[in-house]
Amino acid sequence: MVLWFLGFGDFGLRKATGCARGARCSGDVPGTAHYIVLSNALVVRTVVSQLFRSLQLRDVEFANRTWVSPMCQYSAVDGLVGAWHLVHLGVLATGGAGLVMAEATGVLPEGRISVNCPGIWSEAQVAAWRPVVDFAHSQGTKIGIQLAHAGRKGSTLSPWADHLMASEEEGGWTAVAPSALAFEGYDVPHALSSAEINATVQAFAAAATRATSAGFDVIELHAAHGYLAHQFLSPLSNRRSDQYGGSFENRVRFLCEVVEAVRAVLDSGVPLFVRISATDYTEGGWDLGQSVRLAKQLKVLGVDLVDVSSGGNVAGARIPVGPGYQVHFAETIRSETELATSAVGLITEPEQAEEIVASGRADAVMLARANLRNPRWSLMAAERLGEFIVWPRQLERARTLRA
Ligand SMILES: Cc1cc2nc3c(=O)[nH]c(=O)nc-3n(C[C@H](O)[C@H](O)[C@H](O)COP(=O)(O)O)c2cc1C
């Protein structure tokens, strides 16, 4: 690691980096170097890792490419986030990640997975999210929200309850889906009419408007893991005979309409991500070839990054789980579409994450469980890779790598 400490005056500092003295920000000097503004000096050094290079998507600059994957917490009341979310996402926001993606958040009450999942269908929910977003921003951390509709996999209790489906008295509802086909262990859903599909598309757009008013930097649409949009994509869950079912063009129509409606209400500077499951791992289902075709359409519609996961729409599908087992899907989609991708799934080691980004297999990595185990995983990863990045002042004494 090569370091120069430059004792700039205030003006020089601001001119060189766009940051004020004491701002504790970092960024790239095109091509060669990375800078950090600490309390009284500008530190410039050669870039060591690719994982800790910044990434610009529209108007948002992510400080690095190690991101926190969305994770349901089943801890909201009436769709309102509270103290648990502030602490959970707050600690993650102090952990050095370039982006913290908040969990699947219902665009409608019946779009939640469980009765304890958060929502963003009301202004009260916007107000509840705001302190979480403000805290992340106070740490210089970008925060996104995953807008979701669970479809036929909705109306459950939390995973730690003693049964799965929530009764009406427990706050449950009749789940909806493209077709009246139940996911194993769940109730038979109501098949959406075209008017109800249209209302759902509008609900995504309204939720996106609310999310940006809450201050979120990024919007991600959840079209993976067997939830509503994925249910439309896969012939195994979509048996419709109207314009939303049958051919590839018809099955992708719902998601494309959601993307168009959301992009239309978003400021042009706000990045839009879509999480997909690249395959159902089941004969006759959704697969990688269709994912590539879909990603090409999403790119034209103004999506900035595809977050590539897999599975979730077919119970008992045989999934070859192992370290980085979904990375090759992100790699194929990236190389065939030239659209940015993020890779997720059993990425646990800094060197592994570095290899994925440095070899161009994905533009960023998303980590879920590794961040539950250690919410400051990214600070640890930076040290392991020899990177000196900005830490919260309160944590400085724990550094093991000195500038
Ligand atoms: C507790 C928990 C909650 C999750 N909730 C969501 C979610 O809200 N949205 C989503 O797209 N994926 C969700 N996932 C999946 C993760 O984002 C991630 O894709 C998956 O865990 C694989 O990554 P990992 O091996 O790093 O954990 C969840 C995973 C966990 C462990």
The ligand as an SDF file (V2000), in Angstrom:
LIG
                    3D

 31 33  0  0  0  0  0  0  0  0999 V2000
  -32.7640  -13.8160    7.4710 C   0  0  0  0  0  0  0  0  0  0  0  0
  -32.8210  -13.7110    5.9770 C   0  0  0  0  0  0  0  0  0  0  0  0
  -33.8130  -12.9410    5.3900 C   0  0  0  0  0  0  0  0  0  0  0  0
  -33.8620  -12.7770    3.9960 C   0  0  0  0  0  0  0  0  0  0  0  0
  -34.7580  -11.9060    3.4340 N   0  0  0  0  0  0  0  0  0  0  0  0
  -34.6790  -11.5930    2.1230 C   0  0  0  0  0  0  0  0  0  0  0  0
  -35.4220  -10.5130    1.5740 C   0  0  0  0  0  0  0  0  0  0  0  0
  -36.1130   -9.7650    2.2670 O   0  0  0  0  0  0  0  0  0  0  0  0
  -35.3260  -10.3000    0.2310 N   0  0  0  0  0  0  0  0  0  0  0  0
  -34.5160  -11.0700   -0.5630 C   0  0  0  0  0  0  0  0  0  0  0  0
  -34.4610  -10.8280   -1.7690 O   0  0  0  0  0  0  0  0  0  0  0  0
  -33.7500  -12.0470   -0.0500 N   0  0  0  0  0  0  0  0  0  0  0  0
  -33.8010  -12.3120    1.2620 C   0  0  0  0  0  0  0  0  0  0  0  0
  -32.9650  -13.2520    1.8010 N   0  0  0  0  0  0  0  0  0  0  0  0
  -31.9740  -13.8860    0.9330 C   0  0  0  0  0  0  0  0  0  0  0  0
  -30.6410  -13.1520    1.0280 C   0  0  0  0  0  0  0  0  0  0  0  0
  -30.7470  -11.7970    0.6170 O   0  0  0  0  0  0  0  0  0  0  0  0
  -29.5620  -13.8550    0.1850 C   0  0  0  0  0  0  0  0  0  0  0  0
  -29.9360  -13.8020   -1.1620 O   0  0  0  0  0  0  0  0  0  0  0  0
  -29.3500  -15.3070    0.6100 C   0  0  0  0  0  0  0  0  0  0  0  0
  -29.3580  -15.4370    2.0260 O   0  0  0  0  0  0  0  0  0  0  0  0
  -28.0400  -15.8600    0.0810 C   0  0  0  0  0  0  0  0  0  0  0  0
  -26.9580  -15.0450    0.4990 O   0  0  0  0  0  0  0  0  0  0  0  0
  -25.9750  -15.4410    1.7210 P   0  0  0  0  0  0  0  0  0  0  0  0
  -25.3970  -16.7930    1.3990 O   0  0  0  0  0  0  0  0  0  0  0  0
  -24.9560  -14.3440    1.7240 O   0  0  0  0  0  0  0  0  0  0  0  0
  -26.8060  -15.4920    2.9810 O   0  0  0  0  0  0  0  0  0  0  0  0
  -32.9260  -13.4570    3.1830 C   0  0  0  0  0  0  0  0  0  0  0  0
  -31.9650  -14.2720    3.7920 C   0  0  0  0  0  0  0  0  0  0  0  0
  -31.8850  -14.3880    5.1560 C   0  0  0  0  0  0  0  0  0  0  0  0
  -30.7900  -15.2160    5.7510 C   0  0  0  0  0  0  0  0  0  0  0  0
  1  2  1  0
  2  3  1  0
  2 30  2  0
  3  4  2  0
  4  5  1  0
  4 28  1  0
  5  6  2  0
  6  7  1  0
  6 13  1  0
  7  8  2  0
  7  9  1  0
  9 10  1  0
 10 11  2  0
 10 12  1  0
 12 13  2  0
 13 14  1  0
 14 15  1  0
 14 28  1  0
 15 16  1  0
 16 17  1  0
 16 18  1  0
 18 19  1  0
 18 20  1  0
 20 21  1  0
 20 22  1  0
 22 23  1  0
 23 24  1  0
 24 25  2  0
 24 26  1  0
 24 27  1  0
 28 29  2  0
 29 30  1  0
 30 31  1  0
M  END
$$$$
